[in-house]
Amino acid sequence: MKKQFIYHDIDSIIKPLFVSFLAPFLFGIILSQFIENLVYNVLGGLGLFFIIFPIALYIITKKKNKEHLKLNVDGFFFKEKKHYDIKDIDYFDWDYTVNTGMSRARKYVIVYTKRDFKKIYDASCTGIHLNDFAIQANRYIIEEVQASKG
């Protein structure tokens, strides 16, 4: 079995669950403005939950195998498209931005090639630990280069 690093897109799992659990409560609050009876508000929220939750589960199971970042002997893949062969990659680096106002923090994986080309990939939704990934990926590339020479 070949060694590989795969990071899945966790936003495709978190967003549907977030919507399916948050929407019924918001619906109940809005409904309470028009209907005074608490039982109808709770039933309306539960009804909406049981409508949205199966849809969220369908979305999660449909996208469960979506690979965001993958590195193995075949090369470097980003959003299931091959971008580089292992022999073309010089090393990996990383960078991040902090939260500013309404914008989210972003995580970036930077790939440096042997031809002094630098490509930046947004890995914000992968749950990746940037420093750990860079260390392991660079070690993996060194091992692959040594294995191909020896």
DSSP file (Angstrom, degrees, kcal/mol; ACC not computed):
  #  RESIDUE AA STRUCTURE BP1 BP2  ACC     N-H-->O    O-->H-N    N-H-->O    O-->H-N    TCO  KAPPA ALPHA  PHI   PSI    X-CA   Y-CA   Z-CA
    1    1 A M              0   0    0      0, 0.0     2,-0.2     0, 0.0     0, 0.0   0.000 360.0 360.0 360.0 130.8    0.0    0.0    0.0
    2    2 A K        -     0   0    0      1,-0.1     2,-0.3     0, 0.0     0, 0.0  -0.515 360.0-115.0 -81.3 145.3    1.4    3.3   -1.0
    3    3 A K        +     0   0    0     -2,-0.2    70,-0.4   137,-0.1     2,-0.3  -0.567  46.0 162.5 -77.1 137.4    1.8    6.1    1.6
    4    4 A Q        -     0   0    0     -2,-0.3     2,-0.5    68,-0.1    68,-0.2  -0.991  36.3-134.4-153.9 158.2   -0.4    9.2    0.9
    5    5 A F  E     +A   71   0A   0     66,-2.7    66,-2.4    -2,-0.3     2,-0.4  -0.974  27.1 178.5-116.3 119.0   -1.7   12.3    2.6
    6    6 A I  E     -A   70   0A   0     -2,-0.5     2,-0.5    64,-0.2    64,-0.2  -0.985   9.4-172.5-124.5 129.4   -5.4   13.0    2.0
    7    7 A Y  E     -A   69   0A   0     62,-3.0    62,-2.0    -2,-0.4    61,-2.0  -0.982  16.7-146.9-121.9 120.7   -7.4   15.9    3.5
    8    8 A H  E     -A   67   0A   0     -2,-0.5     2,-1.1    59,-0.2    59,-0.2  -0.441  26.6-101.0 -86.4 158.5  -11.1   15.9    2.9
    9    9 A D    >   -     0   0    0     57,-1.6     3,-0.6    54,-0.2   117,-0.2  -0.675  37.8-178.2 -78.7 100.5  -13.3   18.9    2.5
   10   10 A I  T >> S+     0   0    0    115,-2.0     4,-2.4    -2,-1.1     3,-1.1   0.684  73.2  71.1 -79.6 -16.4  -14.9   19.3    6.0
   11   11 A D  H 3> S+     0   0    0    114,-0.9     4,-2.1     1,-0.2    -1,-0.2   0.830  89.9  61.6 -65.7 -30.0  -17.0   22.3    5.0
   12   12 A S  H <4 S+     0   0    0     -3,-0.6    -1,-0.2   113,-0.2    -2,-0.2   0.656 112.4  38.0 -72.0 -12.9  -19.2   20.0    2.9
   13   13 A I  H <> S+     0   0    0     -3,-1.1     4,-1.2    -4,-0.2    -2,-0.2   0.793 117.5  47.3 -98.5 -41.1  -20.1   18.1    6.1
   14   14 A I  H  X S+     0   0    0     -4,-2.4     4,-2.6     1,-0.2     5,-0.2   0.907 105.4  56.6 -71.9 -43.2  -20.3   21.0    8.5
   15   15 A K  H  X S+     0   0    0     -4,-2.1     4,-2.4     1,-0.2     5,-0.2   0.916 107.4  45.9 -61.7 -47.3  -22.5   23.4    6.5
   16   16 A P  H  > S+     0   0    0      0, 0.0     4,-2.4     0, 0.0    -1,-0.2   0.904 115.5  47.5 -63.5 -38.0  -25.5   21.0    5.9
   17   17 A L  H  X S+     0   0    0     -4,-1.2     4,-1.7     2,-0.2     5,-0.2   0.906 110.9  51.8 -67.0 -39.9  -25.5   20.0    9.6
   18   18 A F  H  X S+     0   0    0     -4,-2.6     4,-2.0     1,-0.2     5,-0.3   0.926 113.0  44.7 -60.8 -45.5  -25.3   23.6   10.7
   19   19 A V  H  X S+     0   0    0     -4,-2.4     4,-2.5     1,-0.2    -2,-0.2   0.905 111.1  53.3 -66.6 -41.3  -28.2   24.5    8.5
   20   20 A S  H  < S+     0   0    0     -4,-2.4    -1,-0.2     1,-0.2    33,-0.2   0.800 116.9  37.3 -69.1 -26.8  -30.3   21.5    9.5
   21   21 A F  H  < S+     0   0    0     -4,-1.7     4,-0.5    -5,-0.1    -1,-0.2   0.741 121.8  42.9 -93.2 -24.8  -29.9   22.2   13.2
   22   22 A L  H  X S+     0   0    0     -4,-2.0     4,-2.0    -5,-0.2     3,-0.3   0.856 102.5  64.1 -88.7 -37.3  -30.1   26.1   13.1
   23   23 A A  H  X S+     0   0    0     -4,-2.5     4,-2.7    -5,-0.3     5,-0.2   0.881  98.6  53.1 -59.5 -43.4  -32.9   26.6   10.6
   24   24 A P  H  > S+     0   0    0      0, 0.0     4,-2.4     0, 0.0    -1,-0.2   0.892 109.5  49.3 -62.0 -36.7  -35.7   25.0   12.8
   25   25 A F  H  > S+     0   0    0     -4,-0.5     4,-2.1    -3,-0.3    -2,-0.2   0.915 113.0  46.1 -67.4 -41.8  -34.9   27.2   15.8
   26   26 A L  H  X S+     0   0    0     -4,-2.0     4,-2.5     2,-0.2     5,-0.2   0.897 112.2  51.7 -65.3 -38.7  -34.9   30.3   13.6
   27   27 A F  H  X S+     0   0    0     -4,-2.7     4,-2.8    -5,-0.2    -2,-0.2   0.903 109.0  50.8 -63.0 -41.3  -38.2   29.2   12.0
   28   28 A G  H  X S+     0   0    0     -4,-2.4     4,-1.7     2,-0.2    -2,-0.2   0.882 110.2  49.5 -63.6 -38.9  -39.6   28.7   15.5
   29   29 A I  H  X S+     0   0    0     -4,-2.1     4,-0.6     2,-0.2    -2,-0.2   0.925 114.0  44.6 -66.2 -44.3  -38.6   32.2   16.6
   30   30 A I  H >< S+     0   0    0     -4,-2.5     3,-1.1     1,-0.2     4,-0.5   0.904 112.8  51.9 -65.8 -40.5  -40.1   33.7   13.4
   31   31 A L  H >X S+     0   0    0     -4,-2.8     4,-2.7     1,-0.2     3,-1.3   0.830  99.5  64.2 -65.0 -31.9  -43.2   31.6   13.8
   32   32 A S  H 3< S+     0   0    0     -4,-1.7    -1,-0.2     1,-0.3    -2,-0.2   0.711  92.8  63.5 -67.2 -18.5  -43.6   32.8   17.4
   33   33 A Q  T << S+     0   0    0     -3,-1.1    -1,-0.3    -4,-0.6    -2,-0.2   0.775 115.9  28.8 -72.3 -25.6  -44.2   36.3   16.2
   34   34 A F  T <4 S+     0   0    0     -3,-1.3     2,-0.5    -4,-0.5    -2,-0.2   0.752 120.8  48.5-106.2 -32.1  -47.3   35.2   14.4
   35   35 A I     <  -     0   0    0     -4,-2.7    -1,-0.2     1,-0.1     6,-0.1  -0.951  58.5-164.3-116.9 128.1  -48.7   32.3   16.5
   36   36 A E        +     0   0    0     -2,-0.5     2,-0.4    -3,-0.1    -1,-0.1   0.724  62.8  96.8 -82.6 -22.3  -48.9   32.6   20.2
   37   37 A N     >  -     0   0    0      1,-0.2     4,-1.2     2,-0.0     3,-0.2  -0.567  61.7-154.7 -77.3 123.9  -49.3   28.9   21.0
   38   38 A L  H  > S+     0   0    0     -2,-0.4     4,-2.4     1,-0.2     5,-0.2   0.812  89.9  62.3 -66.9 -32.5  -46.0   27.4   22.0
   39   39 A V  H  > S+     0   0    0      1,-0.2     4,-2.6     2,-0.2    -1,-0.2   0.911 103.4  48.6 -62.5 -42.6  -47.0   23.9   20.8
   40   40 A Y  H  > S+     0   0    0     -3,-0.2     4,-2.4     2,-0.2    -1,-0.2   0.863 110.0  52.6 -66.7 -34.7  -47.4   25.0   17.2
   41   41 A N  H  X S+     0   0    0     -4,-1.2     4,-2.3     2,-0.2    -2,-0.2   0.930 112.0  44.8 -65.1 -44.9  -44.0   26.7   17.3
   42   42 A V  H  X S+     0   0    0     -4,-2.4     4,-2.7     2,-0.2     5,-0.2   0.923 114.5  48.6 -65.5 -44.1  -42.3   23.6   18.6
   43   43 A L  H  X S+     0   0    0     -4,-2.6     4,-2.6     1,-0.2    -1,-0.2   0.885 111.0  51.1 -64.0 -37.9  -44.2   21.4   16.1
   44   44 A G  H  X S+     0   0    0     -4,-2.4     4,-2.2    -5,-0.2    -1,-0.2   0.918 111.8  46.8 -64.4 -43.0  -43.3   23.8   13.2
   45   45 A G  H  X S+     0   0    0     -4,-2.3     4,-2.2     2,-0.2    -2,-0.2   0.912 114.3  46.9 -64.6 -43.2  -39.6   23.7   14.2
   46   46 A L  H  X S+     0   0    0     -4,-2.7     4,-2.5     2,-0.2    -2,-0.2   0.897 110.9  52.6 -65.7 -39.8  -39.6   19.9   14.5
   47   47 A G  H  X S+     0   0    0     -4,-2.6     4,-0.9    -5,-0.2    -2,-0.2   0.925 110.6  46.9 -60.9 -43.9  -41.4   19.5   11.2
   48   48 A L  H  X S+     0   0    0     -4,-2.2     4,-2.7     1,-0.2     3,-0.4   0.890 110.5  53.6 -64.8 -38.9  -38.8   21.7    9.5
   49   49 A F  H  X S+     0   0    0     -4,-2.2     4,-3.1     1,-0.2    -2,-0.2   0.930 108.1  49.1 -60.7 -45.5  -36.0   19.8   11.1
   50   50 A F  H  < S+     0   0    0     -4,-2.5    -1,-0.2     1,-0.2    -2,-0.2   0.642 113.8  47.7 -73.8 -12.1  -37.4   16.4    9.8
   51   51 A I  H  X S+     0   0    0     -4,-0.9     4,-0.7    -3,-0.4    -2,-0.2   0.857 119.1  37.0 -86.4 -43.5  -37.6   17.9    6.4
   52   52 A I  H  X S+     0   0    0     -4,-2.7     4,-2.5     1,-0.2     5,-0.2   0.858 106.0  65.7 -78.9 -36.5  -34.1   19.5    6.3
   53   53 A F  H  X S+     0   0    0     -4,-3.1     4,-2.5    -5,-0.2     5,-0.2   0.894 101.0  48.0 -60.6 -44.6  -32.2   16.8    8.1
   54   54 A P  H  > S+     0   0    0      0, 0.0     4,-2.1     0, 0.0    -1,-0.2   0.879 112.3  51.1 -62.7 -33.9  -32.7   14.0    5.5
   55   55 A I  H  X S+     0   0    0     -4,-0.7     4,-2.2     2,-0.2    -2,-0.2   0.915 110.0  49.3 -66.1 -41.6  -31.6   16.5    2.8
   56   56 A A  H  X S+     0   0    0     -4,-2.5     4,-2.4     1,-0.2    -1,-0.2   0.906 110.3  50.5 -63.5 -41.6  -28.5   17.4    4.8
   57   57 A L  H  X S+     0   0    0     -4,-2.5     4,-2.6     1,-0.2     5,-0.2   0.892 109.4  51.4 -63.4 -38.7  -27.7   13.7    5.2
   58   58 A Y  H  X S+     0   0    0     -4,-2.1     4,-2.0     2,-0.2    -2,-0.2   0.919 110.5  48.3 -63.1 -43.3  -28.1   13.1    1.5
   59   59 A I  H  X S+     0   0    0     -4,-2.2     4,-1.7     2,-0.2    -2,-0.2   0.907 112.7  49.0 -63.4 -41.6  -25.7   16.0    0.7
   60   60 A I  H  < S+     0   0    0     -4,-2.4     4,-0.4     1,-0.2    -2,-0.2   0.933 113.1  45.4 -65.2 -46.1  -23.2   14.7    3.2
   61   61 A T  H  < S+     0   0    0     -4,-2.6     3,-0.4     1,-0.2     4,-0.3   0.827 111.7  53.5 -68.9 -29.6  -23.2   11.1    1.8
   62   62 A K  H  < S+     0   0    0     -4,-2.0     3,-0.2    -5,-0.2    -1,-0.2   0.865 120.5  31.6 -69.7 -35.4  -23.0   12.4   -1.7
   63   63 A K  S >< S+     0   0    0     -4,-1.7     3,-1.6    -5,-0.2    -1,-0.2   0.231  86.1 109.1-105.5  13.0  -19.9   14.5   -0.9
   64   64 A K  T 3  S+     0   0    0     -4,-0.4    -1,-0.2    -3,-0.4    -2,-0.1   0.800  81.5  44.6 -66.7 -28.1  -18.3   12.3    1.7
   65   65 A N  T 3  S+     0   0    0     -4,-0.3     2,-0.7    -3,-0.2    -1,-0.3   0.212  77.6 131.7 -99.6  16.4  -15.4   11.1   -0.5
   66   66 A K    <   -     0   0    0     -3,-1.6   -57,-1.6   -57,-0.1     2,-0.5  -0.575  46.2-152.6 -73.6 113.2  -14.6   14.5   -1.9
   67   67 A E  E     -A    8   0A   0     -2,-0.7    13,-0.4   -59,-0.2   -59,-0.2  -0.751  17.6-179.2 -90.9 127.5  -10.8   14.9   -1.5
   68   68 A H  E    S+     0   0A   0    -61,-2.0    11,-3.1    -2,-0.5     2,-0.4   0.898  72.7  14.6 -90.1 -48.5   -9.6   18.5   -1.2
   69   69 A L  E     +AB   7  78A   0    -62,-2.0   -62,-3.0     9,-0.2     2,-0.4  -0.996  68.6 171.3-131.6 130.6   -5.9   17.9   -1.0
   70   70 A K  E     -AB   6  77A   0      7,-2.5     7,-3.4    -2,-0.4     2,-0.4  -0.996   9.8-177.3-143.5 136.6   -4.0   14.7   -1.8
   71   71 A L  E     +AB   5  76A   0    -66,-2.4   -66,-2.7    -2,-0.4     2,-0.2  -0.981  26.7 129.5-132.8 120.1   -0.3   13.9   -2.0
   72   72 A N  E >  S- B   0  75A   0      3,-2.1     3,-1.3    -2,-0.4   -68,-0.1  -0.817  72.7 -68.1-149.9-167.8    0.9   10.4   -3.0
   73   73 A V  T 3  S+     0   0    0    -70,-0.4    13,-0.5     1,-0.3     3,-0.1   0.804 126.7  59.7 -62.4 -29.0    3.3    8.7   -5.5
   74   74 A D  T 3  S-     0   0    0      1,-0.2     2,-0.3    11,-0.1    -1,-0.3   0.750 117.9 -98.0 -72.5 -22.8    1.1    9.7   -8.4
   75   75 A G  E <   -B   72   0A   0     -3,-1.3    -3,-2.1    10,-0.2     2,-0.5  -0.937  50.9 -39.0 143.2-164.7    1.5   13.4   -7.6
   76   76 A F  E     -BC  71  84A   0      8,-2.7     7,-2.9    -2,-0.3     8,-1.4  -0.908  52.0-167.8-104.8 123.6   -0.1   16.4   -5.9
   77   77 A F  E     -BC  70  82A   0     -7,-3.4    -7,-2.5    -2,-0.5     2,-0.4  -0.918   8.8-172.6-115.3 136.5   -3.9   16.7   -6.3
   78   78 A F  E >  S-BC  69  81A   0      3,-2.4     3,-1.2    -2,-0.4    -9,-0.2  -0.988  79.1  -9.6-129.7 122.0   -6.1   19.7   -5.4
   79   79 A K  T 3  S-     0   0    0    -11,-3.1   -11,-0.2    -2,-0.4    -1,-0.1   0.914 129.4 -57.7  52.6  47.9   -9.9   19.3   -5.6
   80   80 A E  T 3  S+     0   0    0    -13,-0.4     2,-0.4     1,-0.2    -1,-0.2   0.582 115.2 112.9  63.7  15.3   -9.4   16.0   -7.3
   81   81 A K  E <   -C   78   0A   0     -3,-1.2    -3,-2.4     0, 0.0     2,-0.3  -0.963  69.8-121.7-115.9 135.2   -7.4   17.4  -10.2
   82   82 A K  E     +C   77   0A   0     -2,-0.4    -5,-0.2    -5,-0.2     3,-0.1  -0.578  35.7 167.0 -75.8 129.9   -3.7   16.5  -10.6
   83   83 A H  E     +     0   0A   0     -7,-2.9     2,-0.3     1,-0.3    -6,-0.2   0.746  59.4  13.2-111.2 -37.8   -1.5   19.6  -10.6
   84   84 A Y  E     -C   76   0A   0     -8,-1.4    -8,-2.7    29,-0.0    -1,-0.3  -0.986  62.5-126.3-142.2 149.7    2.1   18.2  -10.2
   85   85 A D    >>  -     0   0    0     -2,-0.3     3,-0.9   -10,-0.2     4,-0.7  -0.586  35.7-114.2 -82.0 158.3    4.1   15.1  -10.4
   86   86 A I  G >4 S+     0   0    0    -13,-0.5     3,-0.9     1,-0.2    -1,-0.1   0.884 115.9  57.7 -61.2 -38.5    6.2   14.2   -7.4
   87   87 A K  G 34 S+     0   0    0      1,-0.2    -1,-0.2    57,-0.1    27,-0.1   0.715 103.5  54.0 -68.3 -18.9    9.4   14.7   -9.4
   88   88 A D  G <4 S+     0   0    0     -3,-0.9    26,-2.3    25,-0.1     2,-0.4   0.659  88.8  91.9 -87.3 -17.1    8.4   18.3  -10.2
   89   89 A I  E <<  -D  113   0B   0     -3,-0.9    24,-0.3    -4,-0.7     3,-0.1  -0.651  47.3-177.5 -85.6 129.9    7.9   19.4   -6.6
   90   90 A D  E     -     0   0B   0     22,-2.9     2,-0.3    -2,-0.4    23,-0.2   0.919  63.3 -39.2 -86.1 -57.1   10.8   21.0   -4.8
   91   91 A Y  E     -D  112   0B   0     21,-1.5    21,-2.6    50,-0.0    -1,-0.4  -0.983  51.5-114.7-163.3 167.3    9.2   21.6   -1.4
   92   92 A F  E     +D  111   0B   0     42,-0.3     2,-0.3    -2,-0.3    19,-0.2  -0.800  28.1 173.2-107.0 149.3    6.0   22.6    0.4
   93   93 A D  E     -D  110   0B   0     17,-2.5    17,-2.8    -2,-0.3     2,-0.3  -0.858  14.3-145.2-140.3 177.0    5.5   25.7    2.6
   94   94 A W  E     +D  109   0B   0     -2,-0.3     2,-0.3    15,-0.2    15,-0.2  -0.957  13.5 178.7-145.4 163.0    2.5   27.2    4.2
   95   95 A D  E     -D  108   0B   0     13,-2.0    13,-3.1    -2,-0.3     2,-0.3  -0.968   7.2-164.1-156.2 161.1    1.0   30.6    5.2
   96   96 A Y  E     -D  107   0B   0     -2,-0.3     2,-0.3    11,-0.2    11,-0.2  -0.987  11.8-140.2-148.1 158.7   -2.2   31.9    6.8
   97   97 A T  E     -D  106   0B   0      9,-2.4     9,-0.6    -2,-0.3     2,-0.2  -0.880  23.5-127.0-115.1 153.3   -4.1   35.0    7.3
   98   98 A V        -     0   0    0     -2,-0.3     2,-0.2     7,-0.2     5,-0.1  -0.540  37.3 -82.2 -95.4 164.1   -5.8   36.1   10.5
   99   99 A N        -     0   0    0     -2,-0.2     2,-0.5     6,-0.1     5,-0.2  -0.462  46.6-177.5 -64.5 128.7   -9.5   37.2   10.9
  100  100 A T  B >   -F  103   0C   0      3,-0.6     3,-2.0    -2,-0.2     2,-0.3  -0.943  55.4 -54.5-131.0 112.0  -10.0   40.8   10.0
  101  101 A G  T 3  S-     0   0    0     -2,-0.5    -2,-0.0     1,-0.3     0, 0.0  -0.421 122.7 -10.3  63.0-120.5  -13.4   42.2   10.4
  102  102 A M  T 3  S+     0   0    0     -2,-0.3    -1,-0.3    -3,-0.1     2,-0.2   0.548 111.7 101.3 -90.2  -8.4  -16.0   40.0    8.7
  103  103 A S  B <   -F  100   0C   0     -3,-2.0    -3,-0.6     1,-0.1     2,-0.1  -0.482  69.5-122.8 -82.9 150.9  -13.5   37.9    6.7
  104  104 A R        -     0   0    0     -5,-0.2     2,-0.2    -2,-0.2    -4,-0.1  -0.460  31.3 -96.1 -83.8 156.8  -12.5   34.4    7.8
  105  105 A A        -     0   0    0     -2,-0.1     2,-0.4    -6,-0.1    -7,-0.2  -0.534  43.7-150.3 -69.0 141.0   -9.0   33.2    8.5
  106  106 A R  E     -D   97   0B   0     -9,-0.6    -9,-2.4    -2,-0.2     2,-0.4  -0.915   8.2-154.6-118.7 143.3   -7.5   31.5    5.5
  107  107 A K  E     -D   96   0B   0     -2,-0.4    16,-2.6   -11,-0.2     2,-0.4  -0.951  13.6-165.9-116.3 136.8   -4.9   28.7    5.3
  108  108 A Y  E     -DE  95 122B   0    -13,-3.1   -13,-2.0    -2,-0.4     2,-0.5  -0.967  14.7-154.3-126.8 137.9   -2.7   28.3    2.3
  109  109 A V  E     -DE  94 121B   0     12,-2.6    12,-2.9    -2,-0.4     2,-0.5  -0.946  18.6-156.2-104.1 129.0   -0.5   25.5    1.1
  110  110 A I  E     -DE  93 120B   0    -17,-2.8   -17,-2.5    -2,-0.5     2,-0.5  -0.919   3.0-159.7-111.3 128.3    2.4   26.8   -1.1
  111  111 A V  E     -DE  92 119B   0      8,-2.9     8,-2.4    -2,-0.5     2,-0.5  -0.928   1.8-163.7-109.4 124.7    4.0   24.5   -3.6
  112  112 A Y  E     -DE  91 118B   0    -21,-2.6   -22,-2.9    -2,-0.5   -21,-1.5  -0.924  12.5-153.9-105.1 129.2    7.5   25.3   -4.9
  113  113 A T  E >   -D   89   0B   0      4,-2.7     3,-1.3    -2,-0.5   -24,-0.2  -0.480  29.7-106.8 -98.0 172.1    8.6   23.5   -8.1
  114  114 A K  T 3  S+     0   0    0    -26,-2.3   -25,-0.1     1,-0.3    -1,-0.1   0.666 118.3  61.6 -71.7 -15.9   12.0   22.7   -9.3
  115  115 A R  T 3  S-     0   0    0    -27,-0.3    -1,-0.3     2,-0.1     3,-0.1   0.077 122.7-103.2 -96.4  23.6   11.7   25.3  -12.0
  116  116 A D  S <  S+     0   0    0     -3,-1.3     2,-0.4     1,-0.2    -2,-0.1   0.828  74.5 145.7  58.8  36.7   11.3   28.1   -9.4
  117  117 A F        -     0   0    0     -4,-0.1    -4,-2.7     2,-0.0     2,-0.5  -0.874  34.1-157.0-103.1 137.4    7.5   28.3   -9.9
  118  118 A K  E     -E  112   0B   0     -2,-0.4     2,-0.4    -6,-0.2    -6,-0.2  -0.962  10.2-177.1-119.5 126.8    5.4   29.0   -6.8
  119  119 A K  E     -E  111   0B   0     -8,-2.4    -8,-2.9    -2,-0.5     2,-0.5  -0.987  12.1-151.7-125.8 132.5    1.7   28.1   -6.7
  120  120 A I  E     -E  110   0B   0     -2,-0.4     2,-0.4   -10,-0.2   -10,-0.2  -0.892   9.6-167.8-108.8 129.4   -0.6   28.9   -3.7
  121  121 A Y  E     -E  109   0B   0    -12,-2.9   -12,-2.6    -2,-0.5     2,-0.7  -0.953  22.4-128.0-117.8 133.9   -3.6   26.7   -2.8
  122  122 A D  E     +E  108   0B   0     -2,-0.4   -14,-0.2   -14,-0.2     3,-0.2  -0.715  31.3 170.4 -81.5 113.3   -6.4   27.7   -0.4
  123  123 A A    > > +     0   0    0    -16,-2.6     3,-1.2    -2,-0.7     5,-0.5  -0.127  32.7 125.3-113.2  34.2   -6.7   24.9    2.1
  124  124 A S  T 3 5S+     0   0    0    -17,-0.3     3,-0.5     1,-0.3    -1,-0.1   0.830  72.4  46.4 -66.2 -33.5   -9.0   26.7    4.5
  125  125 A C  T 3 5S+     0   0    0     -3,-0.2  -115,-2.0     1,-0.2  -114,-0.9   0.187  92.5  81.6 -98.5  19.2  -11.8   24.0    4.5
  126  126 A T  T < 5S-     0   0    0     -3,-1.2  -118,-0.2  -117,-0.2    -1,-0.2   0.647  88.6-127.4 -99.1 -14.6   -9.6   20.9    5.0
  127  127 A G  T   5 +     0   0    0     -3,-0.5     2,-0.2    -4,-0.3    -3,-0.1   0.759  54.2 161.3  72.5  23.1   -8.9   20.8    8.7
  128  128 A I      < -     0   0    0     -5,-0.5     2,-0.8  -121,-0.1    -1,-0.2  -0.536  44.4-135.8 -81.9 140.3   -5.3   20.6    7.8
  129  129 A H     >  -     0   0    0     -2,-0.2     4,-2.7     1,-0.2     5,-0.2  -0.880  22.9-155.0 -92.2 108.4   -2.5   21.4   10.4
  130  130 A L  H  > S+     0   0    0     -2,-0.8     4,-2.6     1,-0.2     5,-0.2   0.884  84.7  44.2 -59.4 -49.7   -0.3   23.5    8.1
  131  131 A N  H  > S+     0   0    0      1,-0.2     4,-2.3     2,-0.2    -1,-0.2   0.918 115.6  48.4 -64.7 -42.9    3.1   23.1    9.8
  132  132 A D  H  > S+     0   0    0      1,-0.2     4,-2.5     2,-0.2     5,-0.2   0.907 112.1  49.6 -62.8 -42.4    2.6   19.3   10.3
  133  133 A F  H  X S+     0   0    0     -4,-2.7     4,-3.0     1,-0.2     5,-0.3   0.926 110.8  49.4 -62.6 -44.4    1.5   18.9    6.7
  134  134 A A  H  X S+     0   0    0     -4,-2.6     4,-2.3    -5,-0.2   -42,-0.3   0.912 113.0  46.7 -63.2 -42.7    4.5   20.8    5.3
  135  135 A I  H  X S+     0   0    0     -4,-2.3     4,-2.2     2,-0.2    -2,-0.2   0.950 117.4  42.0 -64.4 -48.9    7.0   18.8    7.5
  136  136 A Q  H  X S+     0   0    0     -4,-2.5     4,-2.3     1,-0.2    -2,-0.2   0.894 115.5  49.6 -67.2 -39.4    5.5   15.4    6.5
  137  137 A A  H  X S+     0   0    0     -4,-3.0     4,-2.3    -5,-0.2    -1,-0.2   0.909 111.9  47.8 -67.3 -41.3    5.0   16.3    2.9
  138  138 A N  H  X S+     0   0    0     -4,-2.3     4,-2.2    -5,-0.3    -1,-0.2   0.903 112.7  49.1 -65.7 -40.0    8.6   17.5    2.5
  139  139 A R  H  X S+     0   0    0     -4,-2.2     4,-2.3    -5,-0.2    -2,-0.2   0.897 110.9  51.3 -62.9 -39.9    9.9   14.4    4.3
  140  140 A Y  H  X S+     0   0    0     -4,-2.3     4,-2.3     2,-0.2    -2,-0.2   0.897 109.0  49.8 -64.4 -41.5    7.7   12.3    1.9
  141  141 A I  H  X S+     0   0    0     -4,-2.3     4,-2.4     2,-0.2    -1,-0.2   0.910 110.1  50.5 -65.2 -41.8    9.1   14.0   -1.2
  142  142 A I  H  X S+     0   0    0     -4,-2.2     4,-2.4     1,-0.2    -2,-0.2   0.918 111.1  49.2 -61.4 -43.1   12.7   13.5    0.0
  143  143 A E  H  X S+     0   0    0     -4,-2.3     4,-2.4     1,-0.2    -2,-0.2   0.901 111.6  48.9 -62.5 -41.1   11.9    9.8    0.6
  144  144 A E  H  X S+     0   0    0     -4,-2.3     4,-2.0     2,-0.2    -2,-0.2   0.890 111.3  49.0 -67.2 -38.9   10.4    9.5   -2.9
  145  145 A V  H  X S+     0   0    0     -4,-2.4     4,-1.5     2,-0.2    -2,-0.2   0.920 113.8  46.3 -65.9 -43.1   13.4   11.2   -4.5
  146  146 A Q  H  X S+     0   0    0     -4,-2.4     4,-2.1     1,-0.2    -2,-0.2   0.880 111.9  51.6 -66.6 -37.4   15.8    8.9   -2.7
  147  147 A A  H  < S+     0   0    0     -4,-2.4    -1,-0.2     1,-0.2    -2,-0.2   0.861 109.4  49.7 -67.6 -35.0   13.7    5.8   -3.5
  148  148 A S  H  < S+     0   0    0     -4,-2.0    -1,-0.2     1,-0.2    -2,-0.2   0.806 113.8  45.7 -74.5 -27.8   13.7    6.7   -7.2
  149  149 A K  H  <        0   0    0     -4,-1.5    -2,-0.2     1,-0.2    -1,-0.2   0.844 360.0 360.0 -78.9 -34.6   17.5    7.2   -7.2
  150  150 A G     <        0   0    0     -4,-2.1    -2,-0.2    -5,-0.2    -1,-0.2   0.448 360.0 360.0 -94.4 360.0   18.3    4.1   -5.3
